[in-house]
Amino acid sequence: MDGILEVVRGFANSGVTVNHFLALSTLMFLIGLYGILTRRNLIAVLMGVEILLNAAMLNFVAIAAYSGDSRLTGQTFALFIVSLAAAEVAVGLAIFINVFRSKGGVTTEDLMEMKN
């Protein structure tokens, strides 16, 4: 995690401000939200959630780097986000396998049919 922090701090000396990182994070968040709201395939929805989590992680690391955080709180939150993403993928793939075995496809409509 220290490597990411050093890269972000290196950008601080090149004229890139925290606003640039926040704008990139906002763009990533909107792309992930669009992927969640418009896709029918559950794997594409899961990829949208991953993009959302990466946007949050970028926010934490960038703000920690530009604020001079010496307690590594941004990196700690980033580590929690990575572990949350790994758990989400494990649970999501287990659900995908069960839906595919019972319905023969992996779409949001298949999940709605299983709800009833």
C-alpha positions, 0 to 999 in steps of 0.5 A: 500500500505504501507504493500507491501512497508514494505515487500519489504524493509524486503527483502532488509535486507535478501540479496535480491537485487533490481535485483532479483525483476527486474528479477522477473518482467521481467519474469512476463512481458514475461509470460504476453506477451506470453499470449497475443500473443499466446492465442485466447480466449479473457479472456486469453488475458485479463489475459496476460494484467493483468500480464503485469500490475502487472509486471510494478507495481512490478517494481515501488514498488521495485525501490521505496523501494530500493531507499528509496523514502520518497514521495511514488511515486512508491506506487502512480504509483502502485495505478494508475495501480490498477485503470487502471486494474479495468477500463480495466476489466470493459471495457473488460468484456463489450466487451466480453459480446457483442461479446458473444451475437452476435457471440456465442463465445469469440475469437480473430477471432470473433472480427476480423469478427466484424471489417469488 
